[in-house]
Amino acid sequence: MSNLMSNYYPLEVTFVKGRGCWLTDTSGIEYLDALSGIGVVNLGHSHPAITKSIVDQSKELLHTSNVYRIANQEKLATRLCNLANMDKAFFSNSGAEANEAAIKIARLYARSKNIHNPIVLTANKGFHGRTMATLSATGQSKVQEGFAPLMSEFVHVDFDDIDAINKYSKNKDVVAVMLEPVQGEAGVIIPQSDYLNRVQILCEQNEWLYILDEVQAGMGRTGRLFAHQHNKITPDILCLAKGLGNGVPIGACLAKGKAAEMLTPGTHGSTFGGNPLVTGVASSVLDVFENDLILDNVMKMSQYFESEFKSKIMSSSVVRELRIKGLMIGIGLDENIIDCSKLTQKALEDKLLINITGNSIRMLPPLIISKKEIDILIKKIIKLITI
Ligand SMILES: Cc1ncc(COP(=O)(O)O)c(C=O)c1O
């Protein structure tokens, strides 16, 4: 029995140590981590440069509050804005809070246009967080159940269906479109290659803010630092978290143009958001991306995984499809043949950490994964889906 609230249902395992793609439990047994703490520890566990950054910064200063200027925060804002072609940054502690900032910006944008009942178009099956605003934006009833009344401004349309968005072109109350470039919690749903570009055109034509939630797909996960860079577009607002801190809690809401001017003194804030520790660590994360050519590894390992999967697993009658973008991996299985609800536990027994979403295996392995580790992963997946 524990004194924790019952909102989680953890697996019966406790980890005490992590190195690279591997976690060690209380009995000293090692597990291959193909989930990275749900897409967080992208540079692997205990990356020496990140550990050093945490130690060095904690010896100097952890926290002062946003009542004072924070040098690390200003540096990180400049760096992220340069990398993402954005103008301004707000730092939060989580992905949901980064999205909350985006939603508040959309509200202020509505006010600036004299729109009093704004609509934000979001996608069915999308996931944006667990706060009241972000669960309202989320397109999954299981996340919303029991929490009505929800915020009414979110109207859900089918993902990867440009006509579904285009239908709202004459609606004067729409102020923004908020999407994940690849739907993560839905099980890695990759839209057609020009979908994000076509949404961008509609947003420009209608003066809607284009909000991309890259909390899961960003920070190198898909092989570009930001997933939308595959499409050579720039949104008005870009939300990041998870891999930005490689395990320290930090989120960012980046904005450009009009969207960047909406927050004025007193309109938003956070006690912890962007403190010297987390912003220093996030800068070190960006250093590692540059110094260790992480994005190159993502593309190479993505191709290697795909070719190994196609030659060794794809022909299995259990497998329906492989959905892969960088190291964001979804494997659709045939539920009539295999009981997907048992697979997380079965994988755990084989010392493999994965996630199951509906009838899909979802994997977000550390971006530093090697060929050797992918070989182990492929073997473990074969064992997992062999009935
Ligand atoms: C796309 C997306 N947005 C937002 C969130 C919420 O982030 P957090 O749990 O840090 O609040 C998640 C978390 O899984 C996510 O995948």
The ligand as an SDF file (V2000), in Angstrom:
LIG
                    3D

 16 16  0  0  0  0  0  0  0  0999 V2000
    1.9640   16.2540  -27.5440 C   0  0  0  0  0  0  0  0  0  0  0  0
    1.9020   16.4290  -26.0680 C   0  0  0  0  0  0  0  0  0  0  0  0
    1.4970   17.6080  -25.5660 N   0  0  0  0  0  0  0  0  0  0  0  0
    1.4440   17.8300  -24.2540 C   0  0  0  0  0  0  0  0  0  0  0  0
    1.7820   16.8470  -23.3500 C   0  0  0  0  0  0  0  0  0  0  0  0
    1.7040   17.1150  -21.8790 C   0  0  0  0  0  0  0  0  0  0  0  0
    2.9750   17.2810  -21.3700 O   0  0  0  0  0  0  0  0  0  0  0  0
    3.2190   17.2060  -19.7830 P   0  0  0  0  0  0  0  0  0  0  0  0
    2.8820   15.8250  -19.3560 O   0  0  0  0  0  0  0  0  0  0  0  0
    4.6680   17.5620  -19.6250 O   0  0  0  0  0  0  0  0  0  0  0  0
    2.3250   18.2200  -19.1610 O   0  0  0  0  0  0  0  0  0  0  0  0
    2.2170   15.5960  -23.8240 C   0  0  0  0  0  0  0  0  0  0  0  0
    2.5630   14.5240  -22.8920 C   0  0  0  0  0  0  0  0  0  0  0  0
    2.6200   13.3740  -23.2070 O   0  0  0  0  0  0  0  0  0  0  0  0
    2.2760   15.3870  -25.2250 C   0  0  0  0  0  0  0  0  0  0  0  0
    2.6620   14.2120  -25.7270 O   0  0  0  0  0  0  0  0  0  0  0  0
  1  2  1  0
  2  3  1  0
  2 15  2  0
  3  4  2  0
  4  5  1  0
  5  6  1  0
  5 12  2  0
  6  7  1  0
  7  8  1  0
  8  9  2  0
  8 10  1  0
  8 11  1  0
 12 13  1  0
 12 15  1  0
 13 14  2  0
 15 16  1  0
M  END
$$$$
